[in-house]
Amino acid sequence: MKVGSHIIDLDTVSSTNNYALALLEEEKPVDGTVITAGYQSGGRGQEGNSWESEKGRNLLFTIIL
């Protein structure tokens, strides 16, 4: 497994976590797949926290291990 060997770069998404979960339901992505986004409208964090990003000004990514 090499993190970043497969990168999915999205302009806009509701959440990189939600995208990753949907991808896992559809197929078996390569371990280390990184999903990045320039903007996410429904970001979520630990313990139910949520936030909205400022386009192009945040690090927005999920790594599938």
N, C-alpha and C positions, 0 to 999 in steps of 0.2 A: 504494500500500500504506500502510495506516495501522495501526500496531500497536494492538491493543485494540479495533478496530472490530467484531470478533466475539469474544465471550468464552464459553467453556464452563466453568461453575462446578460442580465435583463435590464432594460431601460427602466421599466416601472412594474411593480408587482404589489399585491396586497401585503404579502409577508414572505420572506425567503424561507422561513420555517414551514409555512403552509405549502409552499411550492415543493419543498423537499419531501414533505409527507405525501403529497399527491404523486410525486415521482416514484417514491418507494412503493406505492400501491399499484402503479402501472407496470413497473419494470424493476430490474435489479441494477441500480446504477453502480458504477465503479467505486470501490472504497476510496475515500479521499476526494470525491467530487465536491467542488466548491460552487455554490450558487451565490452570485453577487447581484446587486441591484443599485441603480443610480438613485431610485426613490422607492419607498414603500409606504403605502397609505394606511396599513393596518398592522404596523410592527408590534411585536409583543416581546416581553422579557420574562424574567423570573418572577414568580409569585403573583402572576396576573397583571403585572405592570404593562402599560402600553405607551406608545409614543408615535408621533409622526415625524418623519425625517424632513430635512431641508434638501431639496434636490441637489445632488452633487457635493454635499458638504458633510456626509457621514460615511462611516464604514458599515456597510450593510451586507452581511454574508452569513451563510449557513454552510457547515461542512458535514458531509455524510461520512460517517466512519462505520 
